[in-house]
């Protein structure tokens, strides 16, 4: 009985994580659910089933039928995909349908667009077996062809777990830079005037404006206009902890930490304490949990939090920051 329920729940989770943007609260709920061994096994079984179903996306007859099925579904039907219900296996089937149709569009040379709102994350399985994790307030366009797989990061941040295919390199374009991979795991982020590439596994080549670099695991490249660039060593797991719904700070200037926390919430923090932007902070927080971050920094430093005129949170200091150890 429990095994059957685990399989139904796993199908519901797969549909929920693969078809739409996912909030950090949902990801925390998923981690708790998957901690049970029987649930983890059931989810692995569903993923293997999806791998087999994904191959059907190349069958023209199946693509035509699934397209017709989607055309017949009403907006009410689309909005009514419930979670943990007896029809969870149907939800899994519809998730595969969506992936198959998206794959067929990519194979026809058309862009497939994925995007998230503030505080949302989305995990997308691409037709080649690669996985795309889209961070808060981000947007990508995907186009696959016979000889190349292309993704354009229009805004925000994305993590790529690329399926190996020596005949079709995987290229990500972001802010004038191009990241080239075959089978690897890496993160690309676009901020105002800056593009960051962080490598977790494998090797990637990065090019921009006639220059090129090669990244190895636990290296990051920051590209900015008129600023010399070179790969820098870092803890890639911490830098990409957002893929698990966490923000990890290690000797991070408070000003940078505040800016990072603000990416995941409509409630913005304003640091109105002169001199505190450079003090270093350490900690791990759930992405989107602004209240916990504010509680931690006001406990650690002589800072006070109050409601800002615009409805955000204003941090003010009662004096200059104390000197930190070297």
C-alpha positions as CSV (number, residue, x, y, z in Angstrom):
1,X,0.0,0.0,0.0
2,X,2.8,2.4,1.0
3,X,4.7,1.5,-2.2
4,X,1.7,2.2,-4.4
5,X,1.2,5.6,-2.6
6,X,4.9,6.4,-3.1
7,X,4.7,5.8,-6.8
8,X,1.6,8.0,-7.1
9,X,3.3,10.8,-5.1
10,X,6.5,10.4,-7.2
11,X,4.5,10.9,-10.4
12,X,2.9,14.0,-8.9
13,X,6.3,15.4,-7.9
14,X,7.7,14.7,-11.3
15,X,4.9,16.5,-13.0
16,X,5.1,19.4,-10.6
17,X,8.8,19.9,-10.9
18,X,9.0,19.4,-14.6
19,X,6.1,21.3,-16.0
20,X,6.1,24.7,-14.2
21,X,8.0,27.1,-12.1
22,X,8.7,25.8,-8.6
23,X,8.7,27.9,-5.4
24,X,11.4,27.4,-2.8
25,X,8.8,26.2,-0.3
26,X,7.8,23.4,-2.7
27,X,11.5,22.4,-3.1
28,X,11.8,22.2,0.7
29,X,8.7,20.0,0.8
30,X,10.1,17.8,-2.0
31,X,13.4,17.3,-0.1
32,X,11.5,16.2,3.0
33,X,9.4,13.8,1.0
34,X,12.3,12.3,-0.9
35,X,14.3,11.7,2.4
36,X,12.3,8.5,2.8
37,X,14.1,5.7,1.0
38,X,10.9,4.3,-0.5
39,X,10.0,7.7,-1.9
40,X,13.5,8.2,-3.3
41,X,13.3,4.8,-5.1
42,X,9.8,5.6,-6.5
43,X,11.1,8.9,-7.9
44,X,14.0,7.2,-9.5
45,X,11.6,4.7,-11.1
46,X,9.5,7.6,-12.5
47,X,12.6,9.3,-13.9
48,X,13.7,6.1,-15.7
49,X,10.2,5.7,-17.1
50,X,10.4,9.3,-18.4
51,X,13.8,8.6,-20.1
52,X,12.0,5.8,-22.1
53,X,9.0,8.0,-22.9
54,X,11.2,10.8,-24.0
55,X,12.4,8.8,-27.0
56,X,8.9,8.9,-28.3
57,X,9.3,12.5,-29.1
58,X,11.0,11.6,-32.4
59,X,8.0,9.7,-33.7
60,X,6.0,12.0,-36.0
61,X,2.7,10.2,-35.4
62,X,3.0,10.5,-31.6
63,X,4.0,14.1,-31.9
64,X,0.8,14.8,-34.0
65,X,-1.4,13.0,-31.5
66,X,0.0,14.7,-28.4
67,X,-0.3,18.1,-30.1
68,X,-3.9,17.4,-30.8
69,X,-4.5,16.3,-27.2
70,X,-3.0,19.5,-25.9
71,X,-5.1,21.5,-28.3
72,X,-8.3,19.9,-26.9
73,X,-7.4,20.7,-23.3
74,X,-9.1,23.7,-21.8
75,X,-7.4,26.3,-19.5
76,X,-9.5,24.9,-16.7
77,X,-8.1,21.4,-17.3
78,X,-4.6,22.8,-17.4
79,X,-5.1,24.6,-14.0
80,X,-6.7,21.6,-12.4
81,X,-3.6,19.3,-12.3
82,X,-3.7,18.4,-8.6
83,X,-0.9,17.0,-6.5
84,X,-0.9,13.7,-4.6
85,X,-4.2,12.8,-6.1
86,X,-5.2,9.2,-7.4
87,X,-4.8,10.5,-11.0
88,X,-1.2,11.3,-10.4
89,X,-0.1,8.8,-13.1
90,X,-2.2,10.8,-15.6
91,X,-0.4,14.0,-14.5
92,X,2.9,12.2,-15.3
93,X,1.6,11.3,-18.7
94,X,0.7,14.9,-19.4
95,X,4.1,16.0,-18.2
96,X,5.7,13.7,-20.8
97,X,3.3,15.1,-23.4
98,X,4.5,18.6,-22.7
99,X,8.1,17.6,-22.9
100,X,7.5,15.7,-26.1
101,X,5.8,18.7,-27.8
102,X,8.6,21.0,-26.6
103,X,11.1,18.6,-28.0
104,X,9.4,18.5,-31.4
105,X,9.4,22.3,-31.6
106,X,13.1,22.3,-30.9
107,X,13.8,19.7,-33.5
108,X,11.9,21.8,-36.1
109,X,14.4,24.7,-35.4
110,X,12.0,26.8,-33.4
111,X,12.7,28.5,-30.1
112,X,11.3,27.0,-26.9
113,X,11.1,29.7,-24.2
114,X,11.2,29.0,-20.4
115,X,11.0,31.7,-17.7
116,X,10.4,32.2,-14.0
117,X,9.1,34.9,-11.8
118,X,10.7,36.3,-8.7
119,X,11.0,33.6,-6.1
120,X,10.3,30.8,-8.5
121,X,12.6,28.1,-9.9
122,X,11.9,25.7,-12.7
123,X,13.5,22.4,-13.6
124,X,13.2,21.4,-17.3
125,X,14.2,18.2,-19.0
126,X,15.3,18.8,-22.5
127,X,14.7,16.4,-25.4
128,X,18.4,15.3,-25.5
129,X,18.4,14.2,-21.9
130,X,20.0,17.4,-20.5
131,X,18.5,19.2,-17.5
132,X,18.0,22.9,-17.3
133,X,17.5,24.5,-13.9
134,X,16.2,28.0,-14.1
135,X,16.7,30.4,-11.1
136,X,14.5,33.2,-9.9
137,X,13.4,35.9,-12.4
138,X,15.1,34.2,-15.3
139,X,14.4,33.5,-19.0
140,X,16.0,31.2,-21.6
141,X,15.4,30.3,-25.2
142,X,16.3,26.8,-26.4
143,X,16.8,25.7,-30.0
144,X,18.2,22.3,-31.0
145,X,19.4,21.4,-34.5
146,X,21.1,18.4,-36.1
147,X,24.7,19.7,-35.4
148,X,24.3,22.0,-32.4
149,X,22.3,22.6,-29.3
150,X,21.8,26.3,-28.5
151,X,20.5,28.1,-25.5
152,X,20.2,31.8,-25.0
153,X,20.2,33.1,-21.5
154,X,18.1,36.3,-21.9
155,X,18.1,37.2,-18.2
156,X,18.9,35.8,-14.8
157,X,20.6,32.5,-14.1
158,X,20.5,28.9,-15.3
159,X,22.3,25.7,-14.3
160,X,23.0,23.1,-17.0
161,X,23.5,19.4,-16.6
162,X,24.4,18.6,-20.2
163,X,24.0,15.1,-21.7
164,X,27.1,14.0,-23.6
165,X,26.9,14.2,-27.4
166,X,30.2,14.6,-29.2
167,X,28.4,15.3,-32.5
168,X,26.4,18.2,-31.1
169,X,28.1,20.7,-28.8
170,X,25.9,22.5,-26.3
171,X,26.3,26.3,-26.6
172,X,25.0,28.9,-24.2
173,X,24.9,32.5,-25.2
174,X,24.8,35.2,-22.5
175,X,25.6,38.9,-22.8
176,X,28.0,38.6,-25.7
177,X,29.7,35.5,-24.2
178,X,29.4,32.0,-25.5
179,X,29.9,28.9,-23.3
180,X,30.6,25.7,-25.2
181,X,30.3,22.2,-23.7
182,X,29.7,18.6,-24.7
183,X,28.8,16.8,-21.5
184,X,29.3,18.7,-18.3
185,X,27.6,20.6,-15.4
186,X,27.9,24.4,-15.2
187,X,26.1,27.6,-14.2
188,X,25.7,30.8,-16.2
189,X,24.4,34.1,-14.6
190,X,23.7,37.5,-16.1
191,X,23.8,40.6,-13.9
192,X,23.8,44.2,-15.0
193,X,26.9,44.5,-17.2
194,X,28.4,41.1,-16.0
195,X,28.3,37.5,-17.0
196,X,29.4,34.7,-14.7
197,X,30.3,31.2,-15.7
198,X,30.8,28.6,-12.9
199,X,32.0,25.1,-13.6
200,X,31.0,22.2,-11.4
201,X,32.0,19.2,-13.5
202,X,33.8,18.6,-16.8
203,X,35.4,21.2,-19.0
204,X,33.9,24.2,-20.8
205,X,35.2,26.8,-23.2
206,X,34.2,30.4,-22.9
207,X,34.6,33.0,-25.7
208,X,33.9,36.7,-25.9
209,X,35.1,39.5,-28.2
210,X,37.9,37.4,-29.7
211,X,39.2,36.1,-26.4
212,X,38.8,32.6,-25.1
213,X,39.2,30.7,-21.8
214,X,39.0,27.1,-20.6
215,X,37.4,26.4,-17.2
216,X,38.0,23.4,-15.0
217,X,35.9,22.3,-12.0
218,X,35.6,24.8,-9.1
219,X,36.5,27.7,-11.3
220,X,34.5,30.8,-12.1
221,X,34.9,33.4,-14.9
222,X,33.5,36.9,-14.5
223,X,33.2,38.9,-17.7
224,X,32.7,42.6,-17.5
225,X,33.2,45.4,-20.0
226,X,36.8,46.9,-19.9
227,X,37.8,44.6,-17.1
228,X,40.5,41.9,-17.5
229,X,39.1,38.4,-16.9
230,X,40.7,35.2,-15.7
231,X,39.3,32.1,-14.2
232,X,39.2,32.2,-10.4
233,X,39.1,29.3,-7.9
234,X,36.0,28.9,-5.7
235,X,33.7,26.4,-4.1
236,X,31.4,25.6,-7.0
237,X,29.0,23.6,-4.8
238,X,28.4,26.6,-2.6
239,X,28.1,29.0,-5.5
240,X,25.4,26.8,-7.1
241,X,23.6,25.9,-3.9
242,X,20.5,27.8,-5.2
243,X,19.7,24.7,-7.2
244,X,18.8,23.0,-4.0
245,X,16.9,26.0,-2.7
246,X,19.7,27.3,-0.5
247,X,21.9,30.4,-0.5
248,X,25.4,29.9,0.9
249,X,27.5,32.8,2.1
250,X,31.2,32.4,3.1
251,X,33.0,35.6,4.0
252,X,30.6,37.4,1.8
253,X,30.3,41.2,2.1
254,X,27.0,42.0,3.7
255,X,26.1,44.3,0.8
256,X,26.5,41.5,-1.6
257,X,24.6,39.1,0.6
258,X,21.7,41.5,0.8
259,X,21.6,41.9,-3.0
260,X,21.5,38.1,-3.3
261,X,18.7,37.6,-0.8
262,X,16.7,40.4,-2.6
263,X,16.8,38.4,-5.9
264,X,14.4,35.8,-4.4
265,X,11.7,38.0,-2.8
266,X,9.4,40.9,-3.7
267,X,10.1,42.2,-0.1
268,X,13.5,44.0,-0.6
269,X,16.1,44.7,2.1
270,X,17.7,48.1,2.1
271,X,21.0,48.5,3.9
272,X,20.9,51.9,5.4
273,X,23.9,51.5,7.8
274,X,27.1,53.3,6.6
275,X,30.1,51.0,6.7
276,X,28.2,47.7,7.1
277,X,28.2,46.8,3.4
278,X,31.8,45.5,3.6
279,X,31.5,43.4,6.8
280,X,31.7,39.7,6.2
281,X,28.9,37.2,6.8
282,X,28.7,33.4,6.8
283,X,25.7,31.2,6.8
284,X,23.2,29.1,4.8
285,X,19.6,30.3,4.2
286,X,16.6,29.0,2.4
287,X,16.2,31.1,-0.8
288,X,13.2,33.4,-0.4
289,X,13.3,33.3,3.5
290,X,14.1,37.0,3.9
291,X,12.8,37.0,7.5
292,X,15.4,34.5,8.6
293,X,18.2,36.4,7.0
294,X,17.2,39.6,8.6
295,X,16.9,37.9,12.0
296,X,20.4,36.5,11.7
297,X,22.2,39.7,10.7
298,X,20.4,41.8,13.3
299,X,21.4,39.2,16.0
300,X,25.0,39.2,14.7
301,X,25.6,42.9,14.2
302,X,24.2,46.0,16.0
303,X,21.6,46.5,13.3
304,X,17.9,47.2,13.6
305,X,15.2,46.3,11.1
306,X,12.1,48.4,10.4
307,X,9.6,48.8,7.7
308,X,10.9,51.0,4.9
309,X,8.6,53.7,3.3
310,X,8.2,51.6,0.2
311,X,7.1,48.5,2.2
312,X,10.5,46.8,2.3
313,X,12.9,46.3,5.2
314,X,15.4,49.0,6.2
315,X,18.4,47.9,8.2
316,X,20.0,50.7,10.2
317,X,23.1,50.6,12.5
318,X,23.4,52.0,16.0
319,X,27.1,52.7,15.5
320,X,30.1,51.8,13.3
321,X,30.8,48.1,12.7
322,X,33.2,46.4,15.0
323,X,36.6,45.4,13.4
324,X,36.5,41.9,12.1
325,X,39.4,39.4,12.6
326,X,41.9,39.1,9.8
